[in-house]
């Protein structure tokens, strides 16, 4: 008795849906999808051109949204460093003023 084609397809599908190979299968699928889009884009199909424009727009918008927290964190770190530098300068100036007051005996 030969195994049917459905059993073969089910075996392959279950092999690809295991946790370790699922990511590789997704990556391979994306690579093939990209190659198909690039090849068909060379033939100037209107649908493919619209799809390429849409994908570029999605990538641009999502990269902007993803970079917002990183940029906010960079600005926060920079502001914090400036604050501590300003505070250190204040402490130095305060000590210098105290020493000058002691030299002149002004209180």
Backbone as CSV, one residue per row, in Angstrom:
resi,resn,N_x,N_y,N_z,CA_x,CA_y,CA_z,C_x,C_y,C_z
1,UNK,0.824,-1.169,0.000,0.000,0.000,0.000,0.882,1.252,0.000
2,UNK,0.645,2.134,-0.965,1.423,3.352,-1.064,0.804,4.444,-0.199
3,UNK,1.669,5.219,0.434,1.107,6.344,1.191,0.530,7.365,0.219
4,UNK,-0.555,7.948,0.574,-1.201,8.898,-0.332,-0.458,10.223,-0.328
5,UNK,-0.778,11.014,-1.319,-0.140,12.330,-1.462,-0.489,13.227,-0.281
6,UNK,-1.705,13.112,0.240,-2.116,13.935,1.374,-1.255,13.650,2.600
7,UNK,-0.908,12.366,2.808,-0.053,12.040,3.943,1.323,12.682,3.791
8,UNK,1.837,12.706,2.583,3.130,13.308,2.313,3.091,14.814,2.572
9,UNK,2.042,15.477,2.111,1.892,16.919,2.306,1.748,17.240,3.792
10,UNK,0.989,16.434,4.506,0.813,16.644,5.944,2.135,16.469,6.676
11,UNK,2.936,15.488,6.273,4.233,15.261,6.914,5.171,16.440,6.680
12,UNK,5.188,16.953,5.445,6.043,18.103,5.142,5.565,19.335,5.907
13,UNK,4.255,19.562,5.919,3.712,20.718,6.628,4.029,20.657,8.118
14,UNK,3.895,19.489,8.724,4.197,19.382,10.148,5.687,19.562,10.416
15,UNK,6.530,19.138,9.463,7.969,19.336,9.628,8.322,20.816,9.579
16,UNK,7.666,21.562,8.682,7.959,22.990,8.573,7.331,23.800,9.703
17,UNK,6.311,23.298,10.342,5.652,24.052,11.393,6.249,23.806,12.766
18,UNK,7.274,22.981,12.849,7.963,22.847,14.126,8.625,24.173,14.446
19,UNK,8.822,24.420,15.708,9.270,25.735,16.148,10.605,26.145,15.531
20,UNK,11.553,25.245,15.453,12.881,25.591,14.935,12.877,25.883,13.449
21,UNK,12.116,25.128,12.682,12.121,25.323,11.234,11.088,26.336,10.777
22,UNK,10.205,26.749,11.653,9.161,27.697,11.253,9.766,29.038,10.848
23,UNK,10.758,29.485,11.586,11.375,30.758,11.241,12.157,30.654,9.929
24,UNK,12.839,29.541,9.728,13.572,29.358,8.467,12.613,29.309,7.293
25,UNK,11.482,28.632,7.481,10.490,28.537,6.413,9.930,29.917,6.086
26,UNK,9.676,30.740,7.102,9.180,32.097,6.874,10.220,32.923,6.137
27,UNK,11.473,32.782,6.514,12.546,33.530,5.866,12.683,33.113,4.409
28,UNK,12.624,31.820,4.152,12.715,31.338,2.769,11.531,31.855,1.957
29,UNK,10.349,31.840,2.559,9.167,32.363,1.874,9.311,33.832,1.534
30,UNK,9.850,34.634,2.459,10.057,36.054,2.200,11.111,36.278,1.113
31,UNK,12.143,35.448,1.115,13.173,35.572,0.080,12.584,35.279,-1.299
32,UNK,11.809,34.203,-1.407,11.173,33.882,-2.694,10.204,34.980,-3.112
33,UNK,9.421,35.494,-2.165,8.475,36.570,-2.454,9.226,37.801,-2.985
34,UNK,10.346,38.135,-2.364,11.139,39.289,-2.790,11.702,39.082,-4.195
35,UNK,12.216,37.894,-4.448,12.778,37.605,-5.777,11.699,37.695,-6.843
36,UNK,10.524,37.177,-6.561,9.417,37.241,-7.527,9.024,38.686,-7.796
37,UNK,8.936,39.493,-6.742,8.583,40.910,-6.913,9.649,41.631,-7.737
38,UNK,10.929,41.344,-7.474,12.008,41.999,-8.223,11.967,41.605,-9.696
39,UNK,11.794,40.321,-9.954,11.768,39.846,-11.348,10.567,40.416,-12.080
40,UNK,9.383,40.359,-11.463,8.189,40.885,-12.134,8.230,42.406,-12.233
41,UNK,8.950,43.073,-11.343,9.087,44.521,-11.411,9.860,44.969,-12.626
42,UNK,10.722,44.116,-13.135,11.487,44.451,-14.337,10.612,44.463,-15.587
43,UNK,9.467,43.806,-15.528,8.554,43.763,-16.673,7.539,44.906,-16.653
44,UNK,7.607,45.770,-15.644,6.746,46.951,-15.512,5.255,46.622,-15.509
45,UNK,4.871,45.642,-14.717,3.453,45.392,-14.498,2.926,46.454,-13.544
46,UNK,1.750,47.016,-13.849,1.213,48.070,-13.000,0.930,47.562,-11.594
47,UNK,0.377,46.375,-11.488,0.041,45.830,-10.170,1.302,45.639,-9.324
48,UNK,2.365,45.172,-9.951,3.626,44.965,-9.224,4.218,46.306,-8.815
49,UNK,4.112,47.318,-9.695,4.625,48.640,-9.334,3.859,49.214,-8.144
50,UNK,2.540,49.071,-8.141,1.752,49.537,-7.004,2.106,48.759,-5.733
51,UNK,2.354,47.467,-5.892,2.738,46.649,-4.734,4.094,47.092,-4.187
52,UNK,5.036,47.385,-5.087,6.354,47.865,-4.655,6.248,49.205,-3.934
53,UNK,5.435,50.100,-4.460,5.245,51.399,-3.824,4.623,51.227,-2.440
54,UNK,3.641,50.354,-2.345,2.980,50.105,-1.064,3.947,49.519,-0.048
55,UNK,4.754,48.559,-0.476,5.729,47.941,0.434,6.757,48.973,0.899
56,UNK,7.233,49.810,-0.018,8.197,50.849,0.363,7.589,51.816,1.370
57,UNK,6.340,52.183,1.160,5.671,53.113,2.067,5.483,52.491,3.455
58,UNK,5.121,51.224,3.487,4.948,50.526,4.767,6.271,50.446,5.506
59,UNK,7.336,50.124,4.784,8.661,50.034,5.415,9.095,51.388,5.935
60,UNK,8.874,52.441,5.165,9.267,53.781,5.596,8.513,54.196,6.846
61,UNK,7.192,54.016,6.832,6.382,54.430,7.990,6.726,53.608,9.223
62,UNK,6.887,52.304,9.048,7.177,51.468,10.215,8.568,51.745,10.772
63,UNK,9.539,52.039,9.909,10.877,52.362,10.424,10.854,53.673,11.188
64,UNK,10.033,54.641,10.751,9.901,55.897,11.488,9.276,55.650,12.852
65,UNK,8.212,54.864,12.889,7.525,54.592,14.152,8.430,53.818,15.107
66,UNK,9.189,52.884,14.581,10.075,52.084,15.419,11.231,52.922,15.960
67,UNK,11.684,53.922,15.208,12.824,54.722,15.652,12.443,55.788,16.671
68,UNK,11.160,56.069,16.876,10.733,57.113,17.814,11.210,56.832,19.242
69,UNK,11.001,55.638,19.805,11.485,55.410,21.176,13.006,55.521,21.296
70,UNK,13.729,55.060,20.300,15.187,55.154,20.337,15.634,56.611,20.338
71,UNK,15.016,57.425,19.488,15.368,58.844,19.445,15.012,59.537,20.753
72,UNK,13.877,59.184,21.345,13.477,59.760,22.628,14.488,59.386,23.713
73,UNK,14.938,58.139,23.687,15.921,57.691,24.669,17.241,58.435,24.491
74,UNK,17.676,58.635,23.265,18.912,59.380,23.015,18.805,60.810,23.533
75,UNK,17.662,61.461,23.263,17.471,62.833,23.733,17.453,62.897,25.252
76,UNK,16.830,61.913,25.888,16.771,61.878,27.345,18.161,61.698,27.942
77,UNK,18.942,60.805,27.372,20.301,60.570,27.871,21.147,61.831,27.709
78,UNK,21.027,62.494,26.570,21.793,63.720,26.326,21.398,64.814,27.318
79,UNK,20.101,64.968,27.551,19.635,65.988,28.495,20.110,65.680,29.912
80,UNK,20.100,64.411,30.284,20.561,64.018,31.617,22.046,64.298,31.777
81,UNK,22.841,63.986,30.767,24.282,64.275,30.830,24.533,65.773,30.965
82,UNK,23.805,66.571,30.185,23.973,68.023,30.274,23.600,68.527,31.666
83,UNK,22.550,67.964,32.233,22.126,68.370,33.574,23.217,68.083,34.597
84,UNK,23.794,66.887,34.553,24.837,66.540,35.518,26.097,67.380,35.299
85,UNK,26.434,67.696,34.058,27.576,68.559,33.791,27.330,69.958,34.347
86,UNK,26.105,70.461,34.166,25.756,71.767,34.696,25.817,71.761,36.220
87,UNK,25.343,70.704,36.848,25.386,70.594,38.300,26.835,70.528,38.801
88,UNK,27.683,69.780,38.097,29.100,69.721,38.481,29.752,71.103,38.381
89,UNK,29.436,71.839,37.308,29.961,73.198,37.165,29.464,74.089,38.303
90,UNK,28.207,73.937,38.674,27.643,74.705,39.783,28.395,74.415,41.077
91,UNK,28.654,73.145,41.342,29.375,72.778,42.567,30.792,73.365,42.575
92,UNK,31.457,73.339,41.444,32.813,73.892,41.341,32.780,75.405,41.593
93,UNK,31.825,76.085,40.964,31.709,77.531,41.157,31.343,77.876,42.592
94,UNK,30.528,77.073,43.209,30.137,77.298,44.607,31.356,77.175,45.529
95,UNK,32.190,76.158,45.283,33.410,75.998,46.086,34.369,77.175,45.872
96,UNK,34.523,77.618,44.637,35.390,78.753,44.351,34.881,80.019,45.037
97,UNK,33.575,80.212,45.022,32.999,81.382,45.689,33.238,81.330,47.197
98,UNK,33.059,80.135,47.769,33.307,79.987,49.209,34.763,80.273,49.554
99,UNK,35.682,79.794,48.725,37.101,80.050,49.008,37.428,81.536,48.860
100,UNK,36.833,82.200,47.871,37.059,83.635,47.710,36.477,84.421,48.883
101,UNK,35.315,84.007,49.363,34.713,84.679,50.518,35.581,84.504,51.759
102,UNK,36.148,83.326,51.926,37.002,83.076,53.089,38.287,83.896,52.995
103,UNK,38.800,84.059,51.780,40.021,84.853,51.611,39.779,86.315,51.949
104,UNK,38.627,86.826,51.566,38.318,88.230,51.799,37.584,88.450,53.125
105,UNK,37.245,87.352,53.800,36.506,87.419,55.064,35.163,88.128,54.910
106,UNK,34.510,87.849,53.818,33.193,88.410,53.575,32.156,87.319,53.844
107,UNK,31.200,87.663,54.696,30.128,86.711,54.975,28.850,87.403,55.121
